[in-house]
Amino acid sequence: MSDLSQMRQEDVLPLIVSQLAEYGFAQLAQVVAEQTHTSVTIKPSPRLSEMLFIAQEESVEIEPTDYSKLQQGSRSGATEEEDDDDDDDEDEEMQDATTAGAGETGAGAEAGTGTTEGADTDTNTKKSTKRPIMTRLNLDMDPKSSHRTRGPNLKTVYTTTHKESVTCTTFSKDGRYAASGSADTSLKILDVNKMKLVVNDGGNDVHPVIRTLYDHTTPVTDCDFHPNGLVLAASSDTVVKLYDLSKPSVKRSFRYLQDSHPINSVSFHPSGDFLLVGSESETVRIYDVKTLQCFTPKAFTAPPPPPTNVNNRPSGGNNNNGDDSTTSAAAAQHQHQVQQQGPHRGGINHIEYAPTGSVFISASQDGSIKVWDAISGKVVRTIENAHSGKGRVFEGVTSATISKNGRYILSGGMDSQAKLWDLGSGKLIHSFLGATQKTEKQSTVFSYNEDYVFSSDESNNTIVCWDSRSGNLVRRYAGHQGLIRAVAASPTENGVISCGDDNRVRYWCTPAASAAAATAAAAQRQQGHQQGHQQGHHQGQFQQGQQGQFQGQFQGGHQQQQQGQFQQGHQHQGSYGGGPGSPEKDEILAF
């Protein structure tokens, strides 16, 4: 290859260093910079991955689909699905391996059949050439031929039980671990690869639950993994607790953050240095994880409204109809500006950083969605009246997330609709219909490659799957015996974890993924690595060296530090009253 077609080494190395920092490997980025003598300020940036994505998409030629064949029936379209949609031979092998899993997913297939017109009975042979797999949603580039007629072939391969309703669940950023939080105040940490092995190994020497954490005194409301995978943040009532997962014997948190309002949602910044908190307060909180200092976006100051007299007419001049019209328009403009650039007017149900960390999004009980600049703390986009409806506890918008390329917003609410928005214009692209959500707060999420949207239907306790590009409902997955409270999608593969009022956590994946995990485990045993399989696998993930790294990030003496910062009797005053560790009235968030 000619040198003219390559970037220079001195241009590539800073991109690698910044990308490592973006993924949360700050210390590794520092080592690479030192070893390669790269003089660069280590600042997280996704530029390298974005450049690679653009190059990949520009090098792929996508052929349009023959729509005449699609009109003849859904079976022809089903044969063009990606590798995760397994054929019936693979399904039969998996059904022989487990009767329980087949029974549960069979119900899901039956429910999905009514929507996809028998897509699960496809017996056609797959074509040898498969269309490229899209790694993120891009409606400008993705052709109409990318519309799918069936969802991924997911089956329950593992379940675990809490003592009460399971209220939240999430994956780690690398997809290797999952966590669940319950109304019984406990948390469970699960090894994803081990969950895949249970169905094929019959449960022998496989224990997917690698931690059970007990330190909350009220129901857990949300949880999120630190980007390094060694820390879990979990909220309950007015407290967020941080757990050190690098220590196998520790079941208690090592640090906590005290808020003044019940907390509904937490989210780590991609760098791991900050934690977003959304609560029943209309004010966003951002905590510095190392110092526990709390920041709030600076209060928006709108220009004063036009002056009026006691009769609600303009002060001075002639009070004619023209003046009334001018005043009314000015007042409306003032109100619109306050709504667009000011804070929420109700509690925050969900809050989340975008994948790049440059912005974050909040979903409120006032029915609005707001996108915030993570540096300046200013609102850059507001979508008013995004969702309506009121449930047993929550109302308005219950979830919102930003796509990988930062161009789209996916939201869900108590009006039984999920919606896809254009972030730049704030306009609705299309809705996802067919799932009832009127009682409890539920999740709406993208699949790992943003081909699909997952949520739940409280009318029949199923997980629903839509094609993200068309909005068509393409599949249902049955198995839960009670209302589904949360659904999370793996960030690396077609896998889903769900939980609900039946006290169960269910992990769903494709039969091919489960079989591949079993094959890899068998090969490992044949190579003489069976000894220490139960505990060695976990210890290999959380090594002693990582503990040192972790302790460097979260410095010692945290007990004394937090006692000094969160004194007893701390009360909410103004935006967050001026005690130690609290945001000052006009303090602006600055990373």
Salt bridges, closest charged atoms under 4 A:
GLU10 OE2 - ARG8 NH1 3.49
ASP11 OD2 - ARG8 NE 3.03
GLU80 OE2 - LYS127 NZ 3.57
ASP83 OD1 - LYS130 NZ 3.99
GLU104 OE1 - ARG506 NH1 2.67
ASP120 OD1 - ARG150 NH2 3.63
ASP120 OD1 - ARG475 NH2 2.76
ASP140 OD2 - ARG407 NH2 2.19
ASP142 OD2 - ARG469 NE 2.64
ASP174 OD2 - ARG176 NH1 3.75
ASP184 OD2 - HIS162 ND1 3.70
ASP191 OD2 - HIS537 NE2 2.77
ASP201 OD2 - ARG525 NH1 3.42
ASP215 OD2 - LYS241 NZ 3.58
ASP215 OD1 - ARG252 NH1 3.75
ASP224 OD1 - LYS173 NZ 3.30
ASP244 OD2 - LYS247 NZ 3.73
ASP259 OD2 - ARG285 NE 3.12
ASP324 OD2 - ARG313 NH1 2.66
GLU352 OE1 - HIS350 NE2 2.88
ASP366 OD2 - HIS344 ND1 3.58
GLU384 OE1 - ARG345 NH2 3.13
ASP415 OD1 - HIS387 ND1 2.96
GLU440 OE2 - ARG392 NE 2.52
ASP451 OD2 - ARG148 NH2 2.92
ASP451 OD1 - ARG469 NH1 2.86
ASP457 OD2 - ARG476 NH1 3.01
GLU493 OE2 - LYS196 NZ 2.73
ASP501 OD1 - ARG485 NE 2.92
ASP502 OD2 - HIS480 ND1 3.02
